[in-house]
Amino acid sequence: MRCEDAIVLHCCTVWGFVAAIHGVGPSPLYNFPVNRLEAFGYIAAQAARGEITLPTSVNAALRLQLALDDPDCHIEDAIKLVLGEPQLAARTVALANSAAFNRNGDTPITNVRAAVMRVGYRSLQTLVASLVVRQFGSRIVDPVLRAKAEQLWEHTAHVAALAQVLARRVTFVNPDTAMFAAIVHEVGGFYLLSRADEFPGLLDDDPEKWAELCEEVVSREVLKKLAIPDTVTQAILALRDGWLTMPPSTLLDTLLLANQFAPVASPLGVAEAPLPDHADSVLDFVIDNDTLQAILDESADEVKSMSAALLV
């Protein structure tokens, strides 16, 4: 039985949560306050039952997403929907003017209609997904948690921009799908941050990785609630223990590489050990250091402008 399945089965009680993760009962080695374990167990059990608490602003963004997903949604209707959401309108124009969509350096677009026509439906749906994800942090009150949410979003934006570039030039998966997957890959962390105000100290130093394990359950259920396609969901859920295949050719590979090269780390979870020099890694057998550096250098402006557009 997978770890996350065990958590779903037993996390309705605090000690069930402990046993689900380690297969044993409580031990003196666990020095967390009981209320903190109870909080993780409570949140995970709620998620396992499908009881995901969404902010009102997320529900509004989801309605927009459903409208855009309708195959009968006309381009004029899409433009009206975008105009009705100021944040989405600003991000759409910013993305349309980014290097990824304006490689010839044409005159900057200044209106939503032209922006929607340039970026297309798939990119517009990704922007809506980014609006949904970011709204999870809209109700956070604690300044420390808000700072973590902002860093997590900055990390997400950089991973999304890199994922599209790497998909085009290294793994050759669909770049729009790669960018969409990257936008939602930290949704479990955003949900935990949105609930942490209810439980002071919930996301403090976590050497036993309780938050990370709870996030597995939460991520799966939130992704289900948001109706994320199964192929995207499976790649995201495999990230925590995923291995890079050789040659890198899957959506999971794309997300792993984008996370590896992202200049901003996630504020959640345990810090990873420093990566070896590229020449000493197995990746060098597929992409030599010069080629990889050329890809990153050539796409630096693109990554910068795309991530900046997502951070509007």
C-alpha positions as CSV (number, residue, x, y, z in Angstrom):
1,M,0.0,0.0,0.0
2,R,1.3,3.5,-0.9
3,C,2.1,5.9,1.9
4,E,-0.6,8.3,0.9
5,D,-3.2,5.5,0.7
6,A,-2.3,4.5,4.2
7,I,-2.8,8.0,5.4
8,V,-6.2,8.2,3.8
9,L,-7.2,5.0,5.6
10,H,-6.1,5.9,9.1
11,C,-5.7,9.6,9.5
12,C,-9.1,10.2,11.1
13,T,-7.3,10.0,14.5
14,V,-4.0,11.6,15.4
15,W,-2.3,8.3,16.2
16,G,-3.9,6.7,13.1
17,F,-2.1,9.4,11.2
18,V,1.2,8.5,12.8
19,A,0.6,4.8,12.2
20,A,-0.4,5.4,8.6
21,I,2.9,7.0,7.8
22,H,5.3,4.7,9.6
23,G,3.3,1.6,10.2
24,V,3.7,1.8,13.9
25,G,2.1,3.4,16.9
26,P,3.3,6.6,18.6
27,S,6.8,6.7,19.9
28,P,8.8,8.9,22.3
29,L,10.8,9.9,19.3
30,Y,8.0,12.0,18.0
31,N,8.4,15.3,19.9
32,F,5.7,17.3,18.1
33,P,2.9,18.8,20.3
34,V,-0.2,16.7,20.1
35,N,-2.3,19.6,18.8
36,R,0.0,19.9,15.8
37,L,-0.4,16.2,14.9
38,E,-4.1,16.5,15.4
39,A,-4.1,19.5,13.0
40,F,-2.3,17.6,10.3
41,G,-4.6,14.6,10.9
42,Y,-7.7,16.8,10.8
43,I,-6.7,18.5,7.5
44,A,-5.7,15.2,5.9
45,A,-8.8,13.4,7.0
46,Q,-11.0,16.2,5.7
47,A,-9.2,16.1,2.3
48,A,-9.5,12.3,2.2
49,R,-13.3,12.7,2.6
50,G,-13.3,15.3,-0.2
51,E,-14.0,18.1,2.1
52,I,-11.8,20.7,0.5
53,T,-12.5,24.3,1.8
54,L,-12.1,26.7,-1.1
55,P,-11.9,30.5,-0.7
56,T,-14.8,32.4,-2.3
57,S,-12.4,33.9,-4.8
58,V,-11.2,30.4,-5.9
59,N,-14.8,29.4,-6.6
60,A,-15.3,32.5,-8.7
61,A,-12.1,31.7,-10.7
62,L,-13.3,28.1,-11.1
63,R,-16.5,29.3,-12.7
64,L,-14.4,31.3,-15.1
65,Q,-12.4,28.2,-15.9
66,L,-15.5,26.1,-16.5
67,A,-16.8,28.7,-18.9
68,L,-13.6,28.8,-20.9
69,D,-13.5,25.0,-21.0
70,D,-16.9,24.9,-22.7
71,P,-16.2,24.0,-26.4
72,D,-19.1,26.3,-27.4
73,C,-17.4,29.3,-25.7
74,H,-17.0,31.9,-28.5
75,I,-13.9,34.1,-28.7
76,E,-16.1,37.1,-28.0
77,D,-17.4,35.4,-24.8
78,A,-13.8,34.6,-23.8
79,I,-12.8,38.2,-24.2
80,K,-15.7,39.4,-22.0
81,L,-14.9,36.9,-19.3
82,V,-11.2,38.0,-19.3
83,L,-12.3,41.7,-19.1
84,G,-14.5,40.8,-16.1
85,E,-11.4,39.7,-14.1
86,P,-8.9,42.6,-13.8
87,Q,-6.0,40.3,-12.6
88,L,-6.5,37.9,-15.5
89,A,-6.8,40.8,-18.0
90,A,-3.5,42.2,-16.8
91,R,-1.7,38.9,-16.9
92,T,-3.1,38.1,-20.4
93,V,-1.7,41.4,-21.8
94,A,1.6,40.9,-20.0
95,L,2.0,37.3,-21.3
96,A,1.1,38.4,-24.8
97,N,4.0,40.9,-24.7
98,S,6.5,38.4,-23.2
99,A,9.3,37.1,-25.3
100,A,7.6,33.7,-25.6
101,F,4.7,35.3,-27.6
102,N,6.4,38.3,-29.1
103,R,9.6,36.9,-30.5
104,N,9.8,39.5,-33.3
105,G,9.7,42.4,-30.9
106,D,6.5,43.8,-32.4
107,T,4.7,46.8,-31.0
108,P,3.4,45.9,-27.5
109,I,-0.2,44.9,-27.2
110,T,-2.3,47.3,-25.1
111,N,-5.8,45.6,-25.1
112,V,-7.3,42.4,-24.0
113,R,-8.8,41.4,-27.4
114,A,-5.4,41.4,-29.2
115,A,-3.8,39.7,-26.2
116,V,-6.3,36.8,-26.2
117,M,-5.9,36.4,-30.0
118,R,-2.1,36.2,-29.6
119,V,-1.8,33.8,-26.7
120,G,-4.6,31.5,-27.7
121,Y,-7.1,29.4,-25.6
122,R,-4.6,27.0,-24.1
123,S,-2.4,29.7,-22.7
124,L,-5.5,31.6,-21.5
125,Q,-6.6,28.5,-19.6
126,T,-3.2,28.3,-18.0
127,L,-3.5,31.9,-16.8
128,V,-6.9,31.1,-15.3
129,A,-5.3,28.1,-13.5
130,S,-2.7,30.5,-12.1
131,L,-5.5,32.8,-10.9
132,V,-7.1,29.9,-9.2
133,V,-3.9,28.7,-7.5
134,R,-2.9,32.2,-6.3
135,Q,-6.3,32.8,-4.8
136,F,-5.6,30.2,-2.2
137,G,-3.3,32.7,-0.5
138,S,-5.8,35.5,-0.6
139,R,-7.3,34.9,2.8
140,I,-4.0,34.4,4.7
141,V,-3.6,36.8,7.6
142,D,-0.4,35.8,9.3
143,P,2.5,37.9,7.7
144,V,5.0,35.0,7.9
145,L,2.5,32.7,6.1
146,R,1.8,35.4,3.5
147,A,5.5,35.7,2.8
148,K,5.8,32.0,2.3
149,A,2.8,32.1,-0.1
150,E,4.4,34.8,-2.1
151,Q,7.7,32.9,-2.3
152,L,5.8,29.7,-3.3
153,W,4.1,31.6,-6.1
154,E,7.4,33.1,-7.3
155,H,8.8,29.6,-7.3
156,T,5.8,28.4,-9.2
157,A,6.0,31.1,-11.8
158,H,9.7,30.4,-12.5
159,V,9.0,26.6,-12.8
160,A,6.2,27.3,-15.2
161,A,8.3,29.5,-17.4
162,L,11.1,27.0,-17.4
163,A,8.8,24.0,-18.0
164,Q,7.5,25.5,-21.3
165,V,11.1,26.2,-22.5
166,L,12.4,22.8,-21.5
167,A,9.3,21.1,-23.1
168,R,10.0,22.8,-26.4
169,R,13.8,22.2,-26.4
170,V,14.6,19.2,-24.3
171,T,11.7,16.8,-23.5
172,F,9.5,17.6,-26.5
173,V,6.2,17.2,-24.6
174,N,3.4,19.7,-25.3
175,P,4.7,23.1,-24.0
176,D,1.2,24.3,-23.0
177,T,0.6,21.2,-21.0
178,A,4.0,21.5,-19.3
179,M,3.3,25.1,-18.3
180,F,-0.2,24.3,-17.1
181,A,1.2,21.4,-15.0
182,A,3.8,23.6,-13.5
183,I,1.3,26.2,-12.5
184,V,-0.7,23.8,-10.5
185,H,2.1,21.5,-9.2
186,E,2.3,23.3,-5.8
187,V,-1.4,23.5,-5.2
188,G,-1.3,21.2,-2.2
189,G,1.2,23.5,-0.6
190,F,-0.9,26.6,-1.3
191,Y,-3.9,24.8,0.3
192,L,-1.9,24.0,3.4
193,L,-0.8,27.6,3.7
194,S,-4.4,28.7,3.3
195,R,-5.4,26.5,6.3
196,A,-2.4,27.3,8.5
197,D,-3.9,30.4,9.9
198,E,-6.3,28.1,11.8
199,F,-3.5,26.2,13.4
200,P,-0.7,28.5,14.7
201,G,2.8,26.9,14.3
202,L,1.5,24.3,11.8
203,L,4.2,24.9,9.2
204,D,7.1,25.7,11.6
205,D,10.3,23.6,11.3
206,D,9.2,20.1,10.4
207,P,12.1,17.7,10.6
208,E,9.9,14.6,10.4
209,K,8.2,15.9,7.2
210,W,4.6,15.7,8.6
211,A,3.6,18.6,6.4
212,E,5.1,17.0,3.3
213,L,3.3,13.7,3.9
214,C,0.0,15.5,4.7
215,E,0.4,17.5,1.5
216,E,0.4,14.3,-0.6
217,V,-3.1,13.6,0.5
218,V,-4.2,17.2,0.2
219,S,-2.6,17.6,-3.3
220,R,-4.4,14.6,-4.7
221,E,-7.8,15.7,-3.4
222,V,-7.4,19.4,-4.4
223,L,-6.3,18.4,-7.9
224,K,-9.4,16.2,-8.1
225,K,-11.6,19.1,-6.8
226,L,-10.1,21.4,-9.5
227,A,-10.7,18.7,-12.2
228,I,-7.1,18.6,-13.3
229,P,-6.6,16.1,-16.1
230,D,-5.3,12.7,-15.0
231,T,-2.1,12.7,-16.9
232,V,-1.1,16.1,-15.3
233,T,-2.2,14.9,-11.8
234,Q,-0.1,11.7,-12.1
235,A,3.0,13.7,-13.0
236,I,2.5,16.1,-10.1
237,L,1.9,13.3,-7.6
238,A,5.0,11.5,-8.8
239,L,7.3,14.6,-8.3
240,R,8.2,13.9,-4.7
241,D,9.9,10.6,-5.3
242,G,10.3,10.9,-9.1
243,W,13.4,10.0,-11.0
244,L,14.6,11.5,-14.2
245,T,14.4,9.1,-17.2
246,M,17.0,9.0,-19.8
247,P,16.6,10.6,-22.2
248,P,14.2,13.1,-20.5
249,S,10.9,12.7,-22.5
250,T,7.9,12.9,-20.2
251,L,5.9,15.5,-18.4
252,L,7.3,14.3,-15.1
253,D,10.9,14.8,-16.5
254,T,10.0,18.3,-17.6
255,L,8.7,19.2,-14.1
256,L,11.7,17.6,-12.4
257,L,14.1,19.6,-14.6
258,A,12.2,22.9,-14.2
259,N,12.2,22.5,-10.5
260,Q,15.9,21.7,-10.5
261,F,16.8,24.9,-12.5
262,A,14.3,27.2,-10.9
263,P,16.2,30.2,-9.3
264,V,13.6,30.5,-6.4
265,A,13.2,27.5,-4.1
266,S,9.9,26.4,-2.5
267,P,9.6,27.6,1.1
268,L,7.9,24.4,2.1
269,G,9.5,21.0,2.8
270,V,13.0,20.1,3.7
271,A,16.0,21.7,1.8
272,E,17.5,19.3,-0.7
273,A,21.3,18.5,-0.8
274,P,23.2,20.6,-3.4
275,L,23.1,19.2,-6.9
276,P,26.3,17.8,-8.4
277,D,28.0,19.8,-11.2
278,H,26.2,19.1,-14.5
279,A,29.3,17.4,-15.9
280,D,29.2,15.0,-13.0
281,S,25.5,14.1,-13.4
282,V,23.7,11.5,-15.5
283,L,22.0,14.3,-17.4
284,D,25.3,15.1,-19.1
285,F,24.9,11.9,-21.1
286,V,21.9,13.4,-22.8
287,I,22.6,17.1,-22.8
288,D,26.2,18.2,-22.6
289,N,27.0,21.2,-20.3
290,D,27.5,23.6,-23.2
291,T,24.3,22.7,-24.9
292,L,22.3,23.0,-21.7
293,Q,23.9,26.4,-20.9
294,A,23.1,27.6,-24.4
295,I,19.5,26.6,-24.0
296,L,19.2,28.4,-20.6
297,D,21.1,31.5,-21.9
298,E,19.1,31.7,-25.1
299,S,15.8,31.3,-23.2
300,A,16.8,33.6,-20.3
301,D,14.8,36.6,-21.6
302,E,11.9,34.3,-22.4
303,V,11.9,32.8,-18.9
304,K,12.3,36.2,-17.3
305,S,9.5,37.8,-19.2
306,M,7.1,34.9,-18.8
307,S,7.7,34.5,-15.1
308,A,7.2,38.3,-14.7
309,A,3.9,38.1,-16.6
310,L,2.7,35.4,-14.3
311,L,3.7,37.5,-11.3
312,V,1.5,40.4,-12.3
